[in-house]
Amino acid sequence: MWWLALVLIAFIFQIATILILEFRNPSKAVAWMVILFLFPVIGFILYYFVAQDYKKRRKLRRRGSRVFQEIRAKLWQQAAIIESIEEMGNPDYRHQERLFGLLTHISESPITGCNETKVLTDGEKTFAAMLAAMEQARDHIHMESYIFRADGIGQSFKRMMLRKAGEGVKVRLICDGLGSYQLNSSFVKELQDGGVEVYFFLPPLIATLDRRVNYRNHRKILVVDGTVGFVGGLNVGDEYLGLDGKLGFWRDTHLQISGDAVYFLQNAFLADWRLASGQRVNHPELYPQHHCRGSEQVQILTSGPDQHWDAIQEMCFGAIAVAKRRIWITSPYFIPDPSIYNAIKTAAVSGVEVNIIIPHESDSRIVKLASLSYVEELLQSGVKFYQYEKGFIHAKVMIVDDLLATVGTANMDMRSFFCNFEMTAILFDQAPISRLSEDFLRDLAESRAIDLKAFARRPKLQRGLELLCRLLSPLL
C-alpha cells in the first residue's frame, strides 16, 4: 500500500502549492482545487502553465510603464489635465472628493478636458467610421484587436492598411495570439509584404512555454495620426456585422474620440507594441498638438499585468459605492468578484435602481451558466436583470447616476478585472451620458425581465451546472 501513501502525499503537495501561491485570491484557489479534484494530475500541470506568476507580472509592469514615463512631461504640457475637483464640469462631482481622488490615483492616465466623443452602437456604423478615419491618415495607423478575422470585413481593413502603407503611412497592427489564432499566415504575410508591421501578443505556444498563457490582450484600439482614436467592444470580424448564423444581430458599443484622450490611447498601444514586438517606439511626433474642438472630460483607464492597480475593477467598485439613484450595467459576461457583487447588492438594498442587461443567447454556455448563478441572489436584493432578445448584446457599458458612464473592452467579470489587458473610457459630460442612457433604455425595451419566482423554479440540473460553473468562474 506504499504507493497509496505516495499518491496521497503528491495530492497534498499539489493542494498546498495552490493554497500557498493563491492565498491572496481565495476564489481562484477554490477554482483550481475543483479542477485538481476532477483531474488530479492534469489539473496541476494545467495550473503550472496557466496560472499567473507574480515574477512575470513584475516583469510586465516594469516594461509596460517605461514607455509612459518617457513621454509624460510632453503629455502634461500639451493636454488639458483636470487636476482638481473644482475643474470638473459635472456639478454632481461637487461632493465626490473620494471618487475623484480614486480616479486620479489609480491610473497613470489623467482626466483630460479637451475632447469630443461620438457613441457608435453597431458594427456597420463603427467599421464605417474606423475606415473613414484610416482613409484620412497621413502619418500613422495604430490598430490593436483581440480578434482579427480574414473574412469580409477583415479583408476591407487589410485593403485599407495595404493602401495606406503604400502611400507611406506607417501602419502597425497588434493581434492577440489566442484571440486571433485562426488568422491564417497568408493573410499576415500579405500585410507584411505590403509594408504593414504585424505582431501577435503572446502567441499560444510561446505563452504556454513562458507560463504567460493567462495574459490575454483584450483591448481594441485604433489611433490615426495621434489625433483620432477608437475604443470599445468591437473586434474585427463578420459576426460583429450580425452575420453569425447562430447569434444573429450583434449589439455593441464603440466610442470615437478626438482630443487629449487620444494621447492616452496612443500610450496604451505603444506600451502593448513594446510587449508584443520588443520595439521601443515613443517618438514625440506620435503625440501631435491638436486644435481643441470639444470640451468633454474623458479619462482612459487601462488595467492588466503591466499596471500597479486593478484600475478598472477599483473604478467600478468606487462608482457603484457612491451611487445614489441608478446603476445601469450592460455586459455580455456577468461574473463579478466578491467586492463588486457586494457593492451591487448593497446599492440595491439601499434603494438604488440597479438594472443589468445580459444576453439571452450567449456565445459561451459555460459563461452563461456562471452568470446565471448570481441572478437569483441579486434578484432577491432588488436588482433587476434583463435578457436581451433581439440578438447578442456584447456592449460593455456602465452608467452611474449622472456622474459618469463607461465604454470599453472590459466585461463585468473577473477575467477582465484581474487577468486581461483591458481598457475603458470614462465619460463625465451629460451629452454622452444621456446618449448612452437612451441606448440602454432602447436595449431594455428589446429585453425580457427575469422574474424571480419563475427563475427560482428552474431545474435542479441547471442549478447544479450553475454552481459548478460559478466555482470555476475565476478562471473563465
N, C-alpha and C positions, 0 to 999 in steps of 0.2 A: 504493500500500500504506500510505499515511499513516493511513488510518482504522484499520488493524490496530494501529498503534502507539498510537493514541488509546484503543482498546478495552483494550489491554494495560495502559496507564497507569491507566485507570479501574479495572481489575480489581485492580491492585496497590494502588491507593489504598484500595479497599474492604477488602482483606485487612489492610493496615497499620492502618486505622482500628479494625478489630475487635481486632487484636493489642494496640494501644496502650490501648484502653478496657477490655479484658478481661484485662489482664496479671495481675491478681490471681486470676483464675479460669480456669486453662488448659483444664479440661474444657469449660467453657462456650464458650470461644473456639473450640475444635475443633468443637463442635456447630454454631456459627454459620458456620464456614468450610465445613462439609459442605453446609449449606443454600446458601451462596454459590456453591459449585461446581455444585450441582444447578440452582439458579435464580439466575444471576449478577446480574440487575438487581432482580428481585422480592425476592430474599433480602436485599439491602442495604436496600431500602425497608422490608421487614418488620423488620429489625434496628433501624432508626431509630425505628419506632413502638413496638416491643415490648420491646426490651432495657432493662434497668434503667438509670437515670440517677442518678448519685450526688448531684447537687444536689437532685433530688426526694426522695431518701432523707433528706437532712438536713432538708428542709422538713417531711417527715412526722414525723421524730424529734422535732423541737422542739415541734411542735403536740401530738403524742401524749403526751409525758411531762409536760406542764404540768398537765394535769388531776390527775395523781397527786401532784405536788409541793404543790398547793394543799390537799390533804386528808390528807397524810402524817402530820402531827402528831396528828390526831384518830385515825387508824387505829392508830398505835403506842400511843396511850393506851388504846384500847378493847380491842385484840386481845392475846391471849396469845402474844407473839412469842418464838420459840426463838432465843436469841442465842448460845448456847454448845453445844458438842458434849456437854457433861455433862448438858444438859437433854433430850437425845434419849432417848426411852423405849426405843427399839430397841437391845438390847445389842450388836448387830452393828456399831454405829457407834463403839464404843469405840476402834477402831483405823482409823477412816476420816476422819482430820482433813482430808486433802486433798479428799476428795469433799464433806465438809461445807463446807469453805471455798469450793469451786467453787459449790455450790448457793446459798450465801448472798451471793455476789458477782456472779453473772451476771444477777441479776434484781432489779427493784425490789420484787417481792413476796416477803416472807419466809416461812419455815416457821412455821406457826401451830399452837398446841397445843390448841385448844378446838373440836373438830369432831366431827361424826357423819356417816358416809357410808353410802350404800346402792348396791350394784352392780346395774345393770339390764342384762339380756342380750338383749333383743329389742325390736322396735318396739311390740308390744302393751303390754308392761309399762311401757316408757319413756313412751309417749304418755299412757297412763292416769295415771301418776304426775305428769307435767307438767300435764295438765289439772286434776287434783285440787288441785295446788298453786296453780294460777291461780284456781281456784274460791274459794280462801280469801283472795285478795288484797284488801287494804283500802286500800292507798296507791298502789302502782305495780306494773306488769308490764313488765319489760325483756326483749325477746326478740331474738335475732340468729341468722340461719341462712344458710348458704351457698346452699342450695336451699330454696325455699318454693314449693310447687305449689298450684294451685287445684283439687285433686282431693278425694277423700272426706275424708281426714284434714286436709287444708288447710282445708276448709270447717268442720270441727269446731273448729279453732283460731280461725278467723275468727269464728264464732258466739260463742265464749268471749270473745274480745277485745272484740267489739262489746258484749256484755252487760256486761262489767266496766267498759268505758268509759262505758256508760250509767248505771252505778252511781256514777260519779265517780272511778273508779280511773284514774290516769294510765297510759296504755298506749303504749309506744314499740316500734317494730319496725324492725330493720335487715335488709335482704336484700342479698346480693352482686349487683352489677349484671350480672355474667356468669353466675353460677350460677343466678340466678333470672330470666334474661331472658325466659323463656316465661310468666312470671306476667302475666296479662292486665290491662289498665288498668282494666277494670270492677271486677275483684276489689279492686284497690288503692283505687279511688275509693270503693267501698262502705265500706272500712275508714276512709278519711279522713273521709268524710261522717258516719261514726258516732263520730268523735272520737279515732280511733287515729292517732297520728303515724307515718308510714311514710317511710323514706328508703332509697334504693338506694346501696350502697357502690360508687363509681366505675362508673357505667353505661358500657357498651362504647364508645359514641360519644365521650363526654366523656373517658374514659380514653385512648382512642386519640389524640385531638387533643392531650391533655396529656402523652402519652408515659408513661402510667402503667397501661397495659392489663395489664402483667405482675404488678401488685399485686392479688392477689385475697384477699378476706376469707373464709377457710375455717373460721372459728370457728363454733361452735354453743353459744350461751349462753342460758340463761333464768334471770332473777333475779326473785323475787317478794318485794316488801316489804323487800328488803335482808337477808332472813334465811334464805331457802331458794334454792338455786341448782342448776343442772344443767349438765353439760358432757360431751361425748363425741362419738361418731361419727355420730349420727343427725341427718339433716336432716328436713324436713317434706315427706313425700310418701308415696303409697300403696305404692311399691316397698319402703319400709322396713318395711311390714307383710307383706312376702312376696307382694305382689300383682302383681309383674312377671312376665309370662308366660315370659320367657327365663331370668331368673336364679332365679326361684322363692324358696325360703326365704331370708330375709335375716338373717344372724347378725351382731349388732353389740353393742357395749358402751357404756353410758352410765353416768354417775355422778350421784347425787343427794347434795347436800351441805347440811348445816346447820351454822352456826357461823362462826368467824372467817374461814375461807377465802372465804366468800361476799362479804366486803368487797372481795376482790381480783378476783373475778368481776365484781362491780359496777364496779370501777375500769376494768377492761378494756372493758366495754360502754360506759361513758361516754366513754372515750378514742376508741372507734370511732364513737360517736354524734357527737362533735365533728368528726371527719374526714368523716363522711357528711352531716351536716346543717349544720355550721358553728356550731351552738349550743354554748355552754359551760354544761354542767349539772353542778354539783358541790355541790348543797345538802347540808349536814350530815345532814339527816333521811333522806337516802338510805342512810346508814350507821348504822342504829339500833343501840343497845346491845341485846344479846340475853342470854337466860339460857343459860349453858353446860351443855348436856346430855350432851356427849361429850368424850372426852379424846384423840381421834385426832389425829395430827400430819399436816398436809397443806400442800403448797406448790402454789400456782397459778403455773405458768410460762407466760409468753407470749413469742412471738417474731414478728418481722416488720420491715418497713422503719421502724417507729417505735421500734425498740429499738437500744441500743448494741451488744448482743451477739446472736449467733445462738444464743440461750439453749437452745432445745430440742435442737439438734444437739450443743452442747457438753455438755449434761447427759447425753445418750445416750452420747457418747464416754466421758465420765468414768465413768459407771456400768459400761459394758461393760469398761473398762480395769481396774477393781478387782474384777471378778467372780472368785470362787474355785470356785464349784460349778456354777452354772447360769445360762444366759441364755435365756429363753423370749420369743419375739417373735411377735406376730400383726400382720400388716399386709396390706391389700389390694394395696398397691403397694410393691414392694421394689426401690428404686433407690438404694442407699447411695452417699454421696460417698466419695472415696478414704480419708478418715480413718476413717469408720465401717466401711467394708469391711475395712480392715487391722486394726482393733480386733477385729472379729468373727473374722477369720481367725486372728489371734494367740491369741485366747482359746481357740478350738477346738484349735489345735495344742498349746496348753499343757495340754490335758486338761479344760477346762471343757465341760460339756454345753451345746451350743448347738442348740436346736430352733427352727425357724422355720416358721410356718404361713402359707401364701399361698393364694389361691383357685385352684380348678381351672377354674371358669368365671369369666371376668373381664368387667367392663363396658367394657374398653378393650383391644383386641387389641394395639395398639402398646405400651402399658404392660406387658402380659403378656409380650410378646416381650423387651422391655428387662429385665424382672425375671428371666426365664429365662436371660439371658446371663450372670448372676452365679452361677447354680446350680452348674454343673459344677466351676468352680474352688473354690468353697467346700465342695462335697461332698468333693473330694479332700483338703481340710484337716481334715475331720472334722465339719463342720457337717451337721446333718440337716434336710432340707426335707420338708415335708408339704403336700399339696394338699387343701384342704377340699372334700368332695364332696357334702355334704348340701344345699348351695345356694351362696349367695355370702357369703363372710365379709368384713365391712367394718370389723371391730373394729380399733382401734389400741391395742395393749397391749404393754407390755414388763415382764418380771419378772426381777430380778437377785438371785440367791441369796434370802435372806430379808431383804435390805437395803432394797429398795424395789420398788414397782410403779407403772406409769404408765398412766393412761387419759386420752385426749384426742382432739383433732381432727387431729393431725399424723401423716401416714403416714411410713414409714421410707424417704423419698425426698428427692431434692434440692430439689424444688419446695417441699415442706413446710418443709424446713430453711432455705432461703435466700430464698424469694420470697413465700410466702403469709403472711398474718396467721394465726397458729395459737395454740393453747392446749392445755396438758397439765396434768393434776393429778397430782402425785407423792404417793404414799401410803406411809407409813413403818410403819404398825402391822400386826401379824401377822394380825388378823382380815380386813381387806380383801385383804391379800396372799394369804392362804390361800384366800379365796373366788375370787379371780382365777386362782389355781393350779388349783383344782378345775374352773373353766370351761375353762382351757387343756387339761387332761387329757381333758375331755369332747369338746372340739373335735378333739383329737388322735385320739380313737377314731373320729371321723367323717371322718378324713382318710386319704389314701393316701401312704405314704412314697415319695419319688422315689429310685429305685435308680440308683446311679452308672453301672453297666455298661449298663443299658438306656437311660438318658438319653444316654450318650455315643454311642449308635448312632442318634440322631435324624437326620433327613435333612439333607443339606448345604444345601438351600434354606432350611430353618428356621434353621440356623446363620448363614447369610448375613443373613437378616432380623433375627435377634437382634443381630448385630454392628451393622447399620445403626441399629436402634432404640437400641442402647446408646450409639452415638456421639451420637444426638440426645437421649439421656435427660436431660441437664442442663436441657433446655427443656420437658420433658413435664410 
